[in-house]
Amino acid sequence: MFEKIFGNDEVKKILYNDINNKKIVSSYIFEGKDSDYLESLAMEFAGLLLNSKIPDKKADFALFGKGEKIKKEDAQSIAKDVYIRPFELDRKVYMLLGAGDIQIESQNVLLKTLEEAPSYVVVILVTKSLNMILDTIISRSKVIRVMPLSKDELMDYINENYPKLDNKELYASISMGDISALKSFIEDEKEMTLRKMSIDAAIKVLKKKRYESVKEIDFFEENKENIEKILTYFEIFIKDIASSADRIVNLDYKDEIKNLKGLALYDLVDSIDMIEETKRYLGNSGNFRLHLETLVLNMIEKFDR
């Protein structure tokens, strides 16, 4: 069971025991950062529930949220469909991807379904975070917290799927336990370019290159759709400076990190807080350039004392 899924052996054991001991609950929430990995794990679990290697081909399986956000009509459809008895086995499975993005009104419909659903119904919610899911839904569900893979597990995955890849250790490190990120770094040259440009921009700010740093605002605006990712690359690089040598993520920037080790730890920590604050502002405000200029100039001022 779960032969195709790397890592998270404890999670797989919990799910297997639920099936083996006939202790399946009516609702599961799979929570973790790697959406592709979560979906694969949840799909394997659905297959075991339905005794099928390809659950999405079964009449008693329904998948929502693949490619588009789940709407109120989807929640209402589930609420009606649960009362139609299974066609094949004694179980019906509904999987909802991106469950954290479901509107509150739709979540309330789903909650009522969970409260009244027949015993043969299993709902699987897949989300990056529990924060946007109603507490009442969480309390009625079994939460499966899926951890990032270890560096060794990622190396095993790379050796099996990309045996001829150069710089395997680097890719395993910068992916930070996320198979989706790993695939993106390996298969999409643009992703590695975006990471490099983000880190290079961070170095200019940290080296107090005021004119060059302000020019980087144009880079931010040109990649507006990836701004959260860019700021995350910023943040990880700054954390590398504050970390010990054996905990560095960006292995290909060891020399640059070493050269910046003289920066005060409290200034680095403050910068990380400023980046997180900027992420929140960008999520709630349309004044994109102003927030980024404020971040860059405040960081330069901090390190230029």
C-alpha positions as CSV (number, residue, x, y, z in Angstrom):
1,M,0.0,0.0,0.0
2,F,1.1,3.6,-0.8
3,E,4.1,2.1,-2.8
4,K,4.2,5.2,-5.1
5,I,4.3,7.6,-2.2
6,F,7.7,8.6,-0.8
7,G,8.1,9.4,2.9
8,N,5.5,10.1,5.6
9,D,5.6,6.5,6.7
10,E,3.8,7.3,10.0
11,V,0.9,9.0,8.1
12,K,0.6,6.0,5.7
13,K,0.5,3.7,8.7
14,I,-2.3,5.6,10.3
15,L,-4.4,5.5,7.1
16,Y,-3.7,1.8,6.6
17,N,-4.7,1.0,10.1
18,D,-8.0,2.9,9.7
19,I,-8.8,0.7,6.7
20,N,-7.4,-2.5,8.2
21,N,-9.2,-2.0,11.5
22,K,-12.4,-0.8,9.9
23,K,-12.2,2.5,11.8
24,I,-12.8,4.8,8.8
25,V,-14.3,8.1,9.7
26,S,-16.7,10.2,7.6
27,S,-14.3,13.1,7.0
28,Y,-10.5,13.4,6.6
29,I,-8.5,16.6,6.2
30,F,-5.1,16.2,4.5
31,E,-3.0,19.2,5.4
32,G,0.5,20.0,4.0
33,K,2.5,22.5,2.0
34,D,3.1,20.3,-1.1
35,S,-0.3,20.3,-3.0
36,D,0.8,17.7,-5.6
37,Y,2.1,15.3,-3.0
38,L,-1.0,15.8,-0.9
39,E,-3.2,15.0,-3.8
40,S,-1.3,11.9,-4.7
41,L,-1.4,10.6,-1.1
42,A,-5.1,11.4,-0.8
43,M,-5.8,9.8,-4.1
44,E,-4.0,6.6,-3.0
45,F,-6.1,6.6,0.1
46,A,-9.3,7.0,-1.9
47,G,-8.2,4.1,-4.1
48,L,-7.7,1.9,-1.0
49,L,-11.2,2.9,0.3
50,L,-12.7,1.9,-3.1
51,N,-10.5,-1.1,-3.7
52,S,-9.3,0.5,-6.9
53,K,-5.9,1.7,-8.3
54,I,-7.7,4.3,-10.3
55,P,-10.4,5.8,-8.0
56,D,-11.3,8.6,-10.4
57,K,-12.6,6.0,-12.9
58,K,-15.0,4.6,-10.3
59,A,-18.7,5.6,-10.2
60,D,-18.6,6.0,-6.4
61,F,-15.8,8.6,-6.5
62,A,-16.2,12.3,-7.1
63,L,-13.4,14.9,-7.4
64,F,-13.9,18.6,-6.9
65,G,-11.4,21.5,-7.2
66,K,-9.2,20.1,-9.9
67,G,-8.3,23.1,-12.1
68,E,-10.9,25.5,-10.6
69,K,-12.1,26.5,-7.2
70,I,-14.9,24.7,-5.5
71,K,-18.2,26.6,-5.8
72,K,-21.4,26.6,-3.7
73,E,-23.1,24.5,-6.5
74,D,-20.5,21.8,-5.9
75,A,-21.2,21.7,-2.2
76,Q,-24.9,21.5,-2.9
77,S,-24.3,18.8,-5.5
78,I,-22.5,16.7,-2.9
79,A,-25.3,17.3,-0.3
80,K,-27.8,15.7,-2.7
81,D,-25.6,13.0,-4.1
82,V,-24.7,11.5,-0.7
83,Y,-28.2,10.0,-0.4
84,I,-27.7,8.0,-3.6
85,R,-26.4,4.6,-2.5
86,P,-23.1,3.3,-3.8
87,F,-23.1,1.4,-7.2
88,E,-20.3,-1.0,-6.6
89,L,-18.9,-1.3,-3.0
90,D,-20.4,-0.1,0.2
91,R,-18.7,3.3,0.1
92,K,-18.8,6.6,-1.7
93,V,-15.8,9.0,-1.6
94,Y,-15.8,12.7,-2.3
95,M,-12.4,14.5,-2.6
96,L,-12.2,18.3,-2.4
97,L,-8.9,19.8,-3.5
98,G,-8.0,23.3,-2.3
99,A,-10.4,23.0,0.6
100,G,-9.0,26.1,2.3
101,D,-10.3,28.3,-0.6
102,I,-13.9,27.2,-0.2
103,Q,-16.1,30.1,0.7
104,I,-17.7,30.1,4.2
105,E,-21.2,29.8,2.8
106,S,-20.2,26.6,0.9
107,Q,-18.4,25.3,3.9
108,N,-21.6,25.6,5.9
109,V,-23.4,23.5,3.3
110,L,-20.5,21.0,3.5
111,L,-20.8,21.0,7.3
112,K,-24.5,20.2,7.2
113,T,-23.7,17.3,4.8
114,L,-21.1,15.9,7.2
115,E,-23.6,16.1,10.1
116,E,-26.3,14.2,8.2
117,A,-24.4,12.0,5.7
118,P,-25.0,8.2,5.6
119,S,-22.4,5.9,7.1
120,Y,-21.1,4.9,3.7
121,V,-19.9,8.4,2.8
122,V,-16.2,9.5,3.2
123,V,-15.2,13.1,2.4
124,I,-11.5,13.9,1.9
125,L,-10.5,17.6,2.2
126,V,-7.1,18.5,0.9
127,T,-5.6,21.9,2.0
128,K,-2.3,23.7,2.5
129,S,-3.6,25.1,5.8
130,L,-6.4,24.5,8.3
131,N,-6.6,28.2,9.0
132,M,-9.4,28.9,6.5
133,I,-11.5,25.8,7.3
134,L,-14.3,26.1,9.8
135,D,-13.5,24.8,13.3
136,T,-16.8,22.9,13.2
137,I,-15.6,21.0,10.1
138,I,-12.2,20.4,11.6
139,S,-13.8,19.0,14.8
140,R,-15.8,16.5,12.7
141,S,-12.8,15.3,10.8
142,K,-9.6,13.3,11.3
143,V,-6.7,15.7,10.5
144,I,-3.8,14.1,8.6
145,R,-0.8,16.4,8.9
146,V,1.6,15.6,6.0
147,M,5.2,16.7,6.7
148,P,7.7,17.9,4.2
149,L,10.0,15.1,3.0
150,S,13.5,14.9,4.5
151,K,16.5,15.7,2.4
152,D,17.4,12.0,2.3
153,E,13.9,11.1,1.1
154,L,14.1,13.7,-1.6
155,M,17.5,12.3,-2.6
156,D,15.9,8.8,-2.9
157,Y,13.2,10.4,-5.1
158,I,15.7,12.1,-7.3
159,N,17.8,9.0,-7.7
160,E,14.8,7.0,-8.7
161,N,13.2,9.6,-11.0
162,Y,16.1,11.7,-12.2
163,P,19.1,9.4,-12.0
164,K,21.3,11.4,-14.5
165,L,20.6,14.8,-12.8
166,D,23.7,16.9,-11.9
167,N,23.9,18.7,-8.6
168,K,21.3,16.4,-6.9
169,E,22.2,17.6,-3.4
170,L,21.5,21.2,-4.4
171,Y,18.1,20.4,-5.9
172,A,17.2,18.3,-2.8
173,S,18.2,21.2,-0.5
174,I,16.4,24.1,-2.3
175,S,13.2,22.1,-2.7
176,M,12.9,22.0,1.1
177,G,11.0,18.8,1.3
178,D,8.5,19.7,-1.5
179,I,8.3,17.3,-4.4
180,S,6.3,19.8,-6.4
181,A,9.0,22.4,-6.0
182,L,11.6,19.8,-6.9
183,K,9.9,19.0,-10.1
184,S,9.6,22.7,-11.0
185,F,13.2,23.4,-10.3
186,I,14.4,20.4,-12.4
187,E,11.9,20.6,-15.3
188,D,11.3,24.4,-15.6
189,E,14.4,26.4,-16.3
190,K,12.4,29.6,-15.7
191,E,11.9,28.6,-12.0
192,M,15.7,28.4,-11.4
193,T,16.1,31.7,-13.2
194,L,13.4,33.3,-11.0
195,R,15.1,32.0,-7.9
196,K,18.6,33.3,-9.0
197,M,17.2,36.7,-9.8
198,S,15.4,36.9,-6.5
199,I,18.5,36.0,-4.5
200,D,20.7,38.4,-6.6
201,A,18.2,41.2,-5.8
202,A,18.4,40.3,-2.1
203,I,22.2,40.5,-2.1
204,K,22.1,44.0,-3.6
205,V,19.7,45.1,-0.8
206,L,21.8,43.5,1.9
207,K,25.0,45.0,0.5
208,K,23.3,48.4,0.7
209,K,23.4,49.1,-3.0
210,R,20.7,51.7,-2.9
211,Y,20.4,52.6,-6.6
212,E,20.7,49.1,-7.9
213,S,18.2,47.8,-5.3
214,V,15.5,50.4,-6.1
215,K,15.9,49.3,-9.8
216,E,15.0,45.8,-8.7
217,I,11.4,47.1,-8.1
218,D,11.0,46.8,-11.8
219,F,11.9,43.1,-11.6
220,F,9.2,42.7,-8.9
221,E,6.6,44.4,-11.0
222,E,7.5,42.3,-14.1
223,N,7.0,39.2,-12.1
224,K,4.0,40.4,-10.1
225,E,2.3,37.0,-10.4
226,N,5.2,35.4,-8.6
227,I,5.8,38.0,-5.9
228,E,5.1,35.8,-3.0
229,K,7.5,33.2,-4.3
230,I,10.2,35.9,-4.9
231,L,9.8,37.2,-1.3
232,T,10.0,33.7,0.0
233,Y,13.4,33.2,-1.9
234,F,14.5,36.5,-0.3
235,E,13.5,35.2,3.1
236,I,15.2,31.8,2.8
237,F,18.4,33.5,1.7
238,I,18.4,35.8,4.7
239,K,17.7,32.8,7.0
240,D,20.7,31.1,5.5
241,I,22.9,34.1,6.6
242,A,21.6,33.7,10.1
243,S,22.0,29.9,10.1
244,S,25.0,27.7,10.8
245,A,26.9,26.3,7.8
246,D,25.3,22.9,8.0
247,R,21.8,24.3,7.8
248,I,22.2,26.4,4.6
249,V,19.6,25.8,2.0
250,N,21.1,27.7,-0.9
251,L,24.2,25.6,-1.3
252,D,25.2,27.3,-4.5
253,Y,25.4,30.7,-2.7
254,K,27.8,29.6,0.1
255,D,30.4,32.2,-0.7
256,E,27.9,35.1,-0.8
257,I,26.4,33.9,2.4
258,K,29.8,33.7,4.1
259,N,30.6,37.3,2.9
260,L,27.4,38.6,4.6
261,K,27.9,36.8,7.9
262,G,28.9,40.1,9.5
263,L,25.3,41.4,9.4
264,A,23.7,41.7,12.8
265,L,21.4,38.9,13.7
266,Y,18.7,41.2,15.0
267,D,18.7,43.1,11.7
268,L,18.3,39.8,9.8
269,V,15.4,38.8,12.0
270,D,13.8,42.2,11.6
271,S,14.1,41.9,7.8
272,I,12.4,38.5,7.8
273,D,9.5,40.1,9.8
274,M,9.3,43.0,7.3
275,I,9.1,40.5,4.4
276,E,6.3,38.6,6.1
277,E,4.5,41.9,6.8
278,T,4.9,42.9,3.2
279,K,3.4,39.6,2.1
280,R,0.3,40.4,4.2
281,Y,0.0,43.9,2.9
282,L,0.3,42.8,-0.7
283,G,-2.5,40.3,-0.1
284,N,-4.8,43.0,1.3
285,S,-3.9,46.1,-0.7
286,G,-3.5,47.0,-4.4
287,N,-0.6,49.5,-3.8
288,F,1.9,47.0,-5.0
289,R,4.9,49.2,-5.9
290,L,4.6,51.4,-2.7
291,H,4.8,48.3,-0.4
292,L,7.8,46.9,-2.2
293,E,9.7,50.2,-2.3
294,T,9.0,50.6,1.4
295,L,10.4,47.1,2.1
296,V,13.6,47.6,0.0
297,L,14.3,51.1,1.4
298,N,13.7,50.1,5.0
299,M,16.0,47.1,4.6
300,I,18.7,49.2,3.0
301,E,18.4,51.7,5.9
302,K,18.6,49.0,8.4
303,F,21.8,47.5,7.1
304,D,23.4,51.0,6.3
305,R,23.7,52.0,9.9
